Every structure is written in C-alpha cells, then in structure tokens.
Amino acid sequence: MARFLRFQCPDGIFYGTMEGEELIHPISGDMFSDYTVSDKTYELKDVKLLPPCEPSKLLAIGFNYMDHAIEFKREIPKAPNIFIKPNSSLAAQGDHVIYPKFHTHQVEYESELVIIIGKEARNGDEAEAMDYVFGFTIGNDVTARDMQSPTNQWGLCKGFDTFAPIGPWIETDTDGSDLDISSYVNGQLKQHSN
C-alpha cells in the first residue's frame, strides 16, 4: 500500500509514490494496476503538486453528511442526490480557487471525502463495491450558493473552474470507514464531520 500523487517538476509531469513525508519516487505504468517505482527521488518541497489523478468524471453526492443536512434543515435522502462536476473544476491542493464574480456573490466551501475508483465498475452490487475503490483523498466541493436554490442545477453552481480542489495524494492504506473530515479557513476550524 502506498500514497500516490501527481506532480510537476523541471523534468515533466509524473505520477509518484511517497517515501516518508518528504521524498517522492516517480512511477511508470498504470498506478491502478501495474507500475514500476523509480529509484530517482524528488523532494516534496521542490515540486508542484497536481490533482492526484485525472478522472474521466467527477461524481458527487449532495447531503451525504448528517451535519450538512442538519445545517440546511434537510433529511439524508433515501436515494442519493448525484450530480457531475466537470473535469475543468479540478484544482490541486494549494491552488487558488477562482471566484467567478460576474456570476455569484456567495461562494462557499465543503470539505469532502473523495473516493478514487481504480477500475471500471458497472452494474456491481453493494457487496462488491469496495473491490473497485483504489483509495481516498480529501476534496473541497466549492459552491456558488446563490445560484443553487433558484435553479437547483447543482452542476452549474458547483462546476466553475477550480471549484473541485483535491489532494494532495491518494491514500491507499485505509478502508475509509471511520475518517474525520475537517476544514480550516485562515487557521480557524469551520467544518468537522465523520
């Protein structure tokens, strides 16, 4: 098991694995199935982190945290409220979120657990679901909240460029069943859920 990430350095853009907290080893091949780890190393401080993967799609589920549902005086839906965010909404940890000031006056954030699916899944059952999970990372579901209620088009109010920062890496050494999710703004705790 390892931590996987994507990074840019003067030599190019690579996927890699972490050694400890500071060293990155580039990998070649498919990180989801068959890869080789290089002996070469880069220091974390010397590279630019990118979103840790390049997904074909970003699926999100609304009101999936009890605390968030309570905040909006909603019940957890019996069927998932699924929406798609475009890949252009992806950003890396530490990137600036672009405020689309011509479209909104109320941008908000929500820390989210991000599940990375590592192999094609179709028509599976609940018992097999975790067989398709490669790992987990953290994300920020940014929302133009004043656009959400009037239209109820979540893909629009959550789909602006940079409205889905994720990372810094994919953690594969957890089952994701008991994780605390916290969000800080300028050092101040704003959100905490399990």
Phi, psi and omega in degrees: 000150186206171168260126180250143179212171177234137185211160177241137177216177180302338180277349180136199178250132185221156162269155180203174174239151179272140168245111186068217183254351189234339185254140179241134171253121175296152175237156172238153183098197184262113183297339182279343185217315187211108183219161177239134179268130179281153173283340180295147178228153172232147175275139182306321182292344184260003182238162172259123177285141176246169172309136191291353174206170179242083187289154175285335178202156176244107176262137180229157181236124180277147178054045179265356175250131181304315181301320182290320178297318178297317179304321182264010179056045180237155172271156172296124183297145177292323175249141183298140176268092188263137173219163182247137172253139180290155179299335178292348177280348180295142173213162179267161174303133179091346176288153175282138172276128181278123181274112181280074191295343178279349184245337188213157176232011182215087178261129181233168186233154174214119173291140183221148168281129180252126181257124180263116178274126189260350177212158185301132180231132178205130176058031177280169176250169186303322182297334182264353191307313184291344176296339183263351182278123177276318181179192186225150170218183179250151180217170177232115178269093182279141186223135168276087192299325181289348175265347187284308185293315183298325185254334186057024176260090187294328178299328179287307186286346181246003189254008179296156176308137178072009182277011177222066174292134176224159175120188023274338182216175175261124179265119182255359184257044175206154177265356175076004187280340184217068182247139174269135180245122180232151178228131178240140173236120182051042177081359183254128179295124181245336183210139175209122179214165174236000000 
